[in-house]
Each structure stands twice: as C-alpha cells, then as structure tokens.
C-alpha cells in the first residue's frame, strides 16, 4: 500500500479562491484551461460526497464531468470549499472511492458555483478510476 501523504487543509471563501485562481502563476504551475487538458472528459452524473467547512455544509452532489485527471461538480452557496479535500466518489457499480483532490477552478454559474478539482491518486485509486471510466 502506498504511503498516504497529508497536507494542510486551508479553508478559503469562494472570493478568495477565485482571486487566487485568476492570479498569475509560476511556469511550474500553469492555470488549468481547456488547451492543457490531455484526458478525455466524460459527461457523467456520479454521486460525490464533498466535505465542506462544517458538517452542516457537507453535501452530496453529482459530477458534471470527469476525466482521469479530475472532475467538475456544482454546489449551492453558502459553502466554504477547502483548497484541498478528499472526495468520496460513488462509481456506477456502487463502489465508493476516496479521491484526494485539489481545487483548481471555481466560478459562479447561476445560483451555484462550479468547482473543478484535480486528482492526486495513488496507483490503486488510478486503477479503480480507469476501470470505471473505461465503462463510461
């Protein structure tokens, strides 16, 4: 089993995160945009449990799309989305997979926020996700 890496979870408001994501970044960490995506995105509606700032804010939401590298979901305010989080993704076969992720995109969309996350999977998590995506 791979050693689990842990990091500091920093809670930020939607405005702070949007400001951070829109600011220039170093060449080592370019912004994620459609030109950089190398993985196919699948339009899916898989259930995701999103741990927000408090238990009162914990939400079950559904993916908008997913790829090998990350996924997108929408969430209604008020919600404080941590910069890093561990999603619990329910695959179509009912299997639940913990997915360490980092928020890379946040923007308002109507009455909700669209949140894009990048995965930080170990080999086992990657294998499970790849198998599910092959059937998507």
C-alpha positions in Angstrom: 0.0 0.0 0.0 1.3 3.4 -0.9 2.2 5.8 1.9 -0.6 8.4 2.3 0.6 11.9 2.0 -1.1 14.5 4.1 -1.1 18.2 3.8 -2.5 21.3 5.4 -6.2 22.0 4.5 -6.7 25.7 4.2 -10.3 27.0 4.2 -10.9 29.9 1.9 -14.0 31.7 0.7 -15.2 31.5 -2.8 -14.0 35.0 -3.5 -10.5 34.3 -2.1 -10.2 31.1 -4.1 -11.5 32.8 -7.3 -9.0 35.6 -6.8 -6.2 33.1 -6.2 -7.1 31.0 -9.3 -7.2 34.1 -11.5 -3.9 35.4 -10.4 -0.7 34.7 -12.5 1.0 31.5 -11.5 4.6 30.3 -11.9 5.6 28.4 -15.0 5.7 25.2 -12.9 2.0 25.5 -12.1 0.2 27.0 -15.1 -3.5 27.6 -14.9 -5.7 24.7 -15.9 -7.6 25.6 -19.1 -9.0 23.6 -22.0 -5.8 23.8 -24.0 -3.9 22.0 -21.3 -6.3 19.1 -20.8 -4.9 15.9 -22.2 -7.5 13.5 -20.9 -11.0 12.9 -22.3 -13.8 14.4 -20.2 -16.9 12.2 -19.7 -20.2 13.8 -19.1 -21.4 11.9 -16.0 -23.7 12.1 -13.1 -21.8 10.2 -10.4 -22.5 10.9 -6.8 -19.8 12.7 -4.9 -19.7 13.5 -1.1 -18.0 16.8 -0.7 -16.6 17.6 2.8 -17.0 21.3 3.2 -16.0 23.6 6.1 -18.6 22.2 8.6 -20.8 19.2 8.9 -23.8 21.4 8.3 -22.4 22.2 4.9 -21.5 18.7 3.9 -23.1 18.0 0.6 -23.9 15.1 -1.7 -23.6 16.5 -5.2 -23.2 15.0 -8.7 -20.4 15.3 -11.1 -20.9 17.4 -14.2 -17.9 15.7 -15.9 -14.9 13.6 -15.0 -11.6 12.6 -16.5 -8.5 10.7 -15.4 -7.2 14.0 -14.0 -10.1 15.5 -12.2 -13.8 16.2 -12.1 -16.3 19.1 -12.0 -19.3 19.5 -9.7 -21.6 22.3 -8.8 -22.6 23.4 -5.3 -25.1 25.9 -4.0 -23.9 28.7 -1.6 -23.3 29.2 1.2 -20.4 26.7 1.1 -16.8 27.1 2.0 -14.8 24.8 -0.2 -11.4 23.9 1.2 -8.4 24.3 -1.2 -7.6 20.6 -0.8 -10.2 17.9 0.0 -10.9 14.2 0.0 -14.0 13.5 -2.1 -15.9 10.3 -1.7 -16.9 9.3 -5.3 -19.6 6.7 -5.9 -18.8 4.7 -9.1 -21.6 3.4 -11.3 -21.2 -0.1 -9.8 -21.8 1.3 -6.3 -18.2 1.1 -5.2 -17.0 4.1 -3.2 -13.6 5.5 -3.7 -11.8 8.2 -1.7 -10.2 10.7 -4.0 -7.7 13.2 -2.7 -8.2 16.4 -4.7 -7.1 20.0 -5.1 -9.5 22.8 -6.2 -8.2 24.2 -9.4 -11.3 26.1 -10.7 -14.2 27.9 -9.2 -16.7 30.2 -10.9 -20.3 31.3 -10.3 -22.9 29.7 -12.5 -26.4 30.9 -11.9 -27.4 30.2 -8.3 -24.5 27.8 -7.8 -20.7 27.6 -8.0 -19.0 25.2 -10.5 -15.9 23.6 -8.8 -13.2 21.8 -10.8 -10.8 19.6 -8.9 -7.5 17.9 -9.8 -7.0 14.4 -8.5 -4.0 13.2 -6.5 -4.5 9.4 -6.8 -2.2 6.6 -5.8 -1.7 3.6 -8.1 -4.7 1.7 -6.7 -7.0 4.7 -6.9 -5.9 5.3 -10.5 -6.5 1.7 -11.4 -10.1 1.8 -10.0 -10.9 5.1 -11.6 -9.5 4.0 -15.0 -11.7 0.8 -14.9 -14.8 2.9 -14.2 -14.0 5.4 -16.9 -13.4 2.7 -19.4 -17.1 1.8 -19.0 -18.4 5.4 -19.0 
